[in-house]
């Protein structure tokens, strides 16, 4: 019986994105989840999978959804107009969109005054 291979890297990248969005370091998240920083690093790099209880805690503490972490899907919230556009993207495309938004957000924070 062969074991199915699953690429955990996209899940790890989305966990990393959600962690950074929340302003947490790997060390702080590891304290919150009662895991080692090394284990968080392995999850984020896709080297290690995530146990369901751990995944549930990650989702809870990073204020995100299982749909986002597992599949890269953004859940519609209160008629969000971006939802229609974002749901058209594949999980791989969503990672690219997230990276573009991160770069744009950094640019805005550095160059545009907040009202």
Buried (B, 14 or more C-beta within 10 A) or exposed (E): EEEEEEEBEBBBBBBBBBBBBEEBEBEBBBBBBEBEBEBBBBBBEBEBEBEEEBBEBBBEBBEBBBEBBBBBBBEEEEEEEEBEEBEEBEBEEBBEBBEEEEEEEEEEEEEEEEE
